């Protein structure tokens, strides 16, 4: 994502532009690729801080969820020990 996640009250607003039709980007652009292709995807925290969550998305190969989960676990453990 090119910016931090929106606050929940913004997303719950019916006028929230999830797909980015009225802006340079949309949140949906970064999540739909896994849905359209049928590839497994997972997001893990990228920074541990007191502010809004910052994450890193991994997209794996088709039917290779075990490898993707292993990569995500390793990334999560590495980030957690760096805090």
C-alpha positions in Angstrom: 0.0 0.0 0.0 1.3 3.5 -0.8 -0.1 4.8 2.5 -1.2 3.7 6.0 -4.5 1.8 6.3 -7.6 3.9 6.7 -9.4 4.1 10.1 -12.4 1.8 10.5 -14.9 4.7 10.6 -13.7 5.9 7.2 -14.1 2.4 5.7 -17.6 2.0 7.1 -18.7 5.2 5.4 -20.8 4.2 2.3 -18.9 6.9 0.3 -15.5 5.4 1.0 -13.6 5.0 -2.3 -12.2 1.5 -1.8 -11.5 0.9 -5.4 -9.8 4.2 -6.0 -12.2 5.4 -8.7 -11.9 9.0 -7.6 -8.2 9.0 -6.7 -4.7 7.9 -7.9 -5.0 4.5 -6.2 -7.4 2.3 -4.4 -7.0 -0.1 -1.6 -8.8 -2.8 -3.6 -6.0 -2.7 -6.3 -3.6 -4.2 -3.9 -5.8 -7.0 -2.6 -7.8 -8.1 -5.7 -4.9 -9.6 -7.6 -4.9 -12.6 -5.2 -8.6 -13.0 -5.4 -8.7 -12.8 -9.2 -5.8 -15.2 -9.8 -6.8 -17.6 -7.0 -3.4 -17.3 -5.4 -2.9 -17.5 -1.6 -1.9 -14.3 0.1 -1.2 -13.2 3.6 -0.2 -9.9 5.2 2.2 -9.6 8.2 3.2 -6.6 10.3 6.2 -4.8 8.7 6.9 -2.5 11.5 6.2 -2.6 15.2 5.3 0.8 16.4 2.6 2.6 18.5 1.0 4.2 15.4 -1.2 2.7 12.7 -0.3 -0.7 11.5 2.1 -1.1 8.6 2.1 -4.5 6.8 3.8 -6.5 4.1 1.7 -8.7 1.8 3.1 -12.0 0.4 1.4 -13.7 -2.5 2.3 -17.4 -3.0 2.2 -19.9 -5.8 -1.1 -21.7 -6.5 -1.8 -24.5 -4.0 1.4 -23.7 -2.1 -0.1 -22.3 1.1 2.4 -24.2 3.3 5.4 -22.4 1.8 3.6 -19.0 2.0 2.7 -19.6 5.7 6.3 -20.6 6.4 7.6 -17.4 4.8 5.0 -15.3 6.7 5.9 -17.0 10.0 9.6 -16.3 9.4 8.9 -12.7 8.5 6.7 -12.3 11.6 9.3 -13.8 13.9 12.1 -11.7 12.4 10.1 -8.5 12.8 9.0 -9.4 16.3 12.6 -9.9 17.4 13.7 -6.6 15.9 11.3 -4.6 18.1 
